Amino acid sequence: MRLTLSNAPKQARLFPEKWSRKCLSWRKLFLEGVMDGAGEDAMDLTDEQWTLVEPLIPKPKVRADGRGRPWCDVRQVLNGILWILRTGARWRDVPDRYPSLATCHRRHQERSRTGVFNRILTALAEDLRSRGKLDLTECFVDATLGGGEKRELCVGPTKRGKGSKIMAVADRSGLPVAIDVASASPAEVTLVKSILDAGFLPDAPHWLIGDKAYDSDALAEDLAEEGIELIAPNRSNRKVKTQDGHPLRRYKRRWKVERLFAWLQNFRRILTRHDRNVLNYLGFVLLG
């Protein structure tokens, strides 16, 4: 008897993720999007989205003599990668409606290592700025932990376990203007310069707002040389206070970068790092 929603056990319907680890056939049914009523095309790009993204993705090279196997549809390959991003599943679990796991995996590796996803976000950021939708006068910086046990580059131990640190800078509206991945071990205050260098736009923010982890005189002096004013609440053990209530009013809007991380953590492939190569993991973060 074929397993469907109608004849599934009650525990499987109530706890689909937990049950998918016990029953392989139910796992496949759950991963294909049937459990949440998503349907086959719920995670795929819409025609409007594809119209914006298509010119930014390099077209596959075709031999002049016309020989060789034909390339898979670029849109369907990207939809397969997005399915992996959303579900956090293994590559072998890619549904049959997408190209093969080898094709999706290989294309993701190529585009991550050649900077295609970074160029896409740069083009989108420039378009938003030209339409006045991106405001860099006030930006927010923060980091979150992407857990993982892989013993590779940019993986380090913390009190919360091993993993990688996702650094992000958001503009006044909460839109990402810089994304980077580093080891979880270094303090966030030491990674600020690198995340600013990884920005999608060459412009620097006027105010950079962070939490108490960024309260550093050395960092404030370095940023001031570049015309950036650092706003961060003073630590409790600081003897000489450097922040007053006037600039700290902007700190109340720091929740916007937290909202950005809440969005990224909806994607299970970002929430837990399964990729040994840090560029492959960064590619998923940029896609999110």
PLY file of the C-alpha trace (Angstrom):
ply
format ascii 1.0
element vertex 288
property float x
property float y
property float z
element edge 287
property int vertex1
property int vertex2
end_header
0.00 0.00 0.00
1.35 3.41 -1.02
1.91 5.86 1.85
-0.23 9.01 1.55
-1.56 11.69 3.88
-4.88 9.91 4.24
-3.46 6.57 5.48
-0.49 8.01 7.41
-0.26 7.37 11.17
-1.57 10.10 13.45
1.88 10.66 15.00
3.33 11.20 11.54
0.76 13.90 10.76
1.35 15.64 14.10
5.15 15.42 14.12
6.21 15.12 10.46
9.89 16.03 10.94
10.40 13.59 13.82
8.58 10.80 12.01
10.54 11.39 8.80
13.67 10.23 10.60
12.00 6.91 11.45
10.30 6.04 8.19
12.24 6.42 4.92
9.15 6.48 2.68
7.52 9.10 4.89
10.75 11.13 4.76
10.56 11.24 0.97
6.90 12.25 1.10
7.65 14.96 3.64
10.66 16.37 1.79
8.72 16.68 -1.46
6.52 19.28 0.22
3.33 17.26 0.62
3.24 17.52 4.42
2.75 21.28 4.61
0.55 21.45 1.54
3.28 23.26 -0.33
2.80 21.43 -3.60
5.44 20.87 -6.22
6.03 24.52 -7.19
5.83 26.23 -3.79
9.61 26.71 -3.55
10.25 27.35 -7.23
10.98 30.74 -8.73
7.98 32.57 -10.13
8.05 33.99 -13.64
8.52 37.50 -12.25
11.45 36.42 -10.07
13.07 34.51 -12.91
12.81 37.57 -15.17
14.97 39.50 -12.68
17.49 36.72 -12.05
17.92 35.24 -15.54
20.18 37.99 -17.00
22.51 37.69 -13.97
23.20 33.96 -14.35
25.86 33.06 -16.96
24.50 30.96 -19.78
26.08 27.54 -20.34
28.68 27.36 -23.09
27.65 25.46 -26.20
30.20 23.85 -28.49
30.49 25.39 -31.94
30.09 22.00 -33.63
26.94 21.30 -31.64
28.29 18.04 -30.22
27.93 16.88 -26.63
25.02 16.42 -24.27
22.50 19.28 -24.08
22.59 21.41 -20.92
19.83 21.08 -18.37
17.38 23.95 -18.00
19.11 26.66 -15.93
15.90 27.64 -14.17
15.13 24.09 -13.08
18.68 23.61 -11.80
18.36 26.76 -9.69
14.97 25.56 -8.41
16.61 22.31 -7.32
19.30 24.21 -5.43
16.65 26.37 -3.76
14.79 23.21 -2.73
17.94 21.95 -0.98
18.37 25.36 0.65
14.85 25.40 2.04
14.56 21.80 3.22
18.16 21.18 4.34
17.93 17.73 2.77
20.73 15.67 1.30
21.53 16.09 -2.38
20.41 12.53 -3.01
16.89 13.52 -1.88
16.36 16.00 -4.75
12.90 15.22 -6.22
12.62 13.78 -9.70
10.98 16.94 -11.04
14.39 18.66 -10.87
17.61 17.71 -12.69
19.82 15.03 -11.18
21.59 15.53 -7.86
24.97 15.57 -9.61
23.89 18.38 -11.93
22.41 20.54 -9.14
25.39 19.95 -6.86
27.94 20.68 -9.58
26.20 23.89 -10.69
25.98 25.10 -7.09
29.69 24.50 -6.58
30.61 26.32 -9.80
28.46 29.37 -9.06
29.59 29.57 -5.44
33.30 29.39 -6.26
33.12 31.79 -9.22
31.18 34.43 -7.28
27.98 34.29 -9.32
25.69 34.62 -6.29
27.73 37.55 -5.00
27.43 39.32 -8.35
23.68 38.73 -8.34
23.31 40.40 -4.94
25.59 43.25 -6.05
23.42 43.90 -9.11
20.23 43.77 -7.03
21.73 46.14 -4.43
22.74 48.62 -7.13
19.24 48.47 -8.58
17.69 49.13 -5.17
20.03 52.06 -4.56
19.24 53.60 -7.95
15.53 53.49 -7.08
16.11 54.98 -3.62
15.17 51.78 -1.79
18.55 51.31 -0.07
19.67 53.66 2.71
23.29 53.30 3.85
23.33 56.26 6.23
22.37 53.96 9.11
23.49 50.32 9.09
23.36 47.52 11.65
25.95 44.79 12.18
25.57 41.47 13.96
26.45 37.79 13.73
24.79 34.43 14.27
26.05 30.88 14.60
25.62 28.28 11.88
26.13 24.98 13.67
28.15 22.19 12.15
30.67 19.50 13.04
32.72 19.55 9.84
36.46 19.86 10.41
37.16 22.29 7.63
37.91 25.95 6.99
35.92 28.54 8.99
34.75 26.07 11.63
35.64 26.80 15.24
34.53 25.89 18.78
32.37 28.10 20.99
30.43 27.69 24.21
27.41 26.74 22.08
29.32 24.15 20.09
31.31 24.05 16.88
30.25 25.94 13.80
30.68 28.94 11.54
29.80 32.55 12.23
27.58 34.36 9.74
28.35 38.08 9.76
25.87 40.50 8.21
25.34 44.23 7.76
21.81 45.47 7.14
20.73 48.89 5.92
18.15 51.14 7.54
15.31 49.00 6.19
16.90 45.70 7.19
18.06 44.74 3.69
21.44 42.97 3.54
24.34 45.03 2.21
27.15 42.68 3.30
27.31 38.95 4.08
30.32 36.86 5.04
31.15 33.57 6.78
33.98 33.17 9.30
35.05 30.79 12.04
32.86 30.89 15.14
35.84 31.28 17.48
37.03 34.89 16.86
35.21 37.72 18.58
32.77 39.67 16.43
34.64 42.90 17.03
37.63 41.53 15.11
35.51 40.67 12.05
33.95 44.08 11.41
36.59 45.24 8.92
36.30 42.03 6.88
32.50 42.20 6.69
32.63 45.82 5.54
35.14 44.85 2.84
32.71 42.12 1.70
29.93 44.64 1.09
27.91 44.54 -2.12
28.37 48.29 -2.64
31.54 50.41 -2.37
29.82 53.04 -0.21
30.48 52.96 3.53
27.71 53.60 6.10
27.67 56.83 8.08
26.54 55.16 11.32
27.34 51.53 12.14
25.23 50.23 15.02
25.95 47.08 17.01
25.39 45.56 20.43
27.79 45.53 23.41
30.05 43.04 21.68
31.23 45.87 19.39
32.13 48.28 22.21
35.81 48.78 21.42
37.89 51.96 21.38
40.30 50.50 18.82
37.44 49.59 16.47
35.82 53.00 16.89
39.10 54.73 16.01
39.66 52.56 12.93
36.14 53.19 11.67
36.40 56.91 12.36
39.38 57.10 10.02
37.07 55.81 7.28
34.30 58.26 8.15
32.11 55.73 10.01
30.70 56.46 13.44
30.35 53.42 15.67
27.30 53.31 17.96
27.28 50.52 20.55
26.17 50.43 24.21
29.05 50.50 26.67
29.94 47.35 28.54
29.07 47.26 32.23
32.74 47.08 33.26
33.80 50.13 31.23
35.15 52.88 33.48
34.95 55.80 31.04
31.62 55.99 29.21
31.85 56.91 25.55
28.17 56.76 24.53
25.34 59.02 25.64
21.62 58.82 25.13
21.47 60.88 21.94
23.26 58.54 19.51
22.01 55.45 21.33
18.49 56.25 20.22
19.42 54.69 16.91
20.24 51.46 18.77
16.51 50.86 19.28
16.24 49.98 15.59
18.87 47.23 15.76
16.07 44.65 15.65
16.13 45.01 11.87
19.34 43.02 11.53
17.86 40.42 13.90
14.91 40.18 11.51
17.36 39.50 8.70
18.84 36.57 10.63
15.36 35.30 11.46
14.68 35.18 7.73
17.93 33.34 6.98
17.25 30.77 9.69
14.08 29.73 7.90
16.38 27.89 5.50
17.59 24.66 7.09
20.70 24.41 4.94
21.89 27.67 6.54
20.78 26.81 10.06
23.13 23.81 10.10
26.26 23.71 8.00
26.66 20.44 6.11
29.18 21.68 3.52
32.87 21.05 4.03
33.81 23.78 1.56
33.13 27.20 3.07
32.39 28.72 -0.36
29.56 26.24 -0.90
28.08 27.19 2.48
28.51 30.90 1.72
26.70 30.32 -1.57
23.68 28.98 0.31
23.78 31.97 2.69
23.86 34.39 -0.24
20.97 32.57 -1.89
18.96 32.83 1.32
0 1
1 2
2 3
3 4
4 5
5 6
6 7
7 8
8 9
9 10
10 11
11 12
12 13
13 14
14 15
15 16
16 17
17 18
18 19
19 20
20 21
21 22
22 23
23 24
24 25
25 26
26 27
27 28
28 29
29 30
30 31
31 32
32 33
33 34
34 35
35 36
36 37
37 38
38 39
39 40
40 41
41 42
42 43
43 44
44 45
45 46
46 47
47 48
48 49
49 50
50 51
51 52
52 53
53 54
54 55
55 56
56 57
57 58
58 59
59 60
60 61
61 62
62 63
63 64
64 65
65 66
66 67
67 68
68 69
69 70
70 71
71 72
72 73
73 74
74 75
75 76
76 77
77 78
78 79
79 80
80 81
81 82
82 83
83 84
84 85
85 86
86 87
87 88
88 89
89 90
90 91
91 92
92 93
93 94
94 95
95 96
96 97
97 98
98 99
99 100
100 101
101 102
102 103
103 104
104 105
105 106
106 107
107 108
108 109
109 110
110 111
111 112
112 113
113 114
114 115
115 116
116 117
117 118
118 119
119 120
120 121
121 122
122 123
123 124
124 125
125 126
126 127
127 128
128 129
129 130
130 131
131 132
132 133
133 134
134 135
135 136
136 137
137 138
138 139
139 140
140 141
141 142
142 143
143 144
144 145
145 146
146 147
147 148
148 149
149 150
150 151
151 152
152 153
153 154
154 155
155 156
156 157
157 158
158 159
159 160
160 161
161 162
162 163
163 164
164 165
165 166
166 167
167 168
168 169
169 170
170 171
171 172
172 173
173 174
174 175
175 176
176 177
177 178
178 179
179 180
180 181
181 182
182 183
183 184
184 185
185 186
186 187
187 188
188 189
189 190
190 191
191 192
192 193
193 194
194 195
195 196
196 197
197 198
198 199
199 200
200 201
201 202
202 203
203 204
204 205
205 206
206 207
207 208
208 209
209 210
210 211
211 212
212 213
213 214
214 215
215 216
216 217
217 218
218 219
219 220
220 221
221 222
222 223
223 224
224 225
225 226
226 227
227 228
228 229
229 230
230 231
231 232
232 233
233 234
234 235
235 236
236 237
237 238
238 239
239 240
240 241
241 242
242 243
243 244
244 245
245 246
246 247
247 248
248 249
249 250
250 251
251 252
252 253
253 254
254 255
255 256
256 257
257 258
258 259
259 260
260 261
261 262
262 263
263 264
264 265
265 266
266 267
267 268
268 269
269 270
270 271
271 272
272 273
273 274
274 275
275 276
276 277
277 278
278 279
279 280
280 281
281 282
282 283
283 284
284 285
285 286
286 287
